[in-house]
């Protein structure tokens, strides 16, 4: 396969063939150890789009993965969650065969038919981030995930019977629930990265409120800010909630109130003019928000300086 080519796999069997694995033992799910895959120098760069869910735990990986616009280095045990139809680019940093280890769980959406997980799997944000943040695991957390993979591997290698789907889906639900727990923990413990995102958000808001964007486009939306930060709106709000106790919308409103206070205290503009400058069509909407945030009307706030 030519370098930097795009490979699309519609079935798990196609993926197995691509990486030199035997035919999967179940058509809709596969539990793979990375050590079993073939790797050659011809696979130096490869972009993959799989039409099934991929959950990876990788170790000893010397290359880079690029998911969306964000590269990830696998210097520690790290998990990545990829939904059907999303692109993953794999770049190897060496011409020698790569011998990384870990687990890869492949799940075709058809496995989830007629189960509650068919709908609830869409609620796990780590599958939906416009640019995914990989999950960094502690040693204890990695052991938990590895044990779950071992249990799923045992069931996967068993003969298919009427109970197979129910058991495999139940095991998958358990793994996803643990991943959700570990992601929530990551919001709190990875403070340096999180605070960097908060700092970038503050710069974006400052530039927006100090420029002409507010007058021309109105208040920035959570979606617009998240897109500029290469995050999903929900992820950004959850991260900010964990770090600051406030959502993205609350941050936007706080910046708006700061700008409103500045204009009320340093200019002679009327409340209506200030509301217009801040992107409000109706002064009443501005006054209502200002009072909700400060317990004072714009006029009362201005009078407090006299």
Order of alpha helices (4+ residues) and beta strands (2+ residues): beta-alpha-beta-beta-beta-beta-beta-beta-beta-beta-alpha-beta-alpha-alpha-alpha-alpha-alpha-alpha-alpha-alpha-alpha-alpha
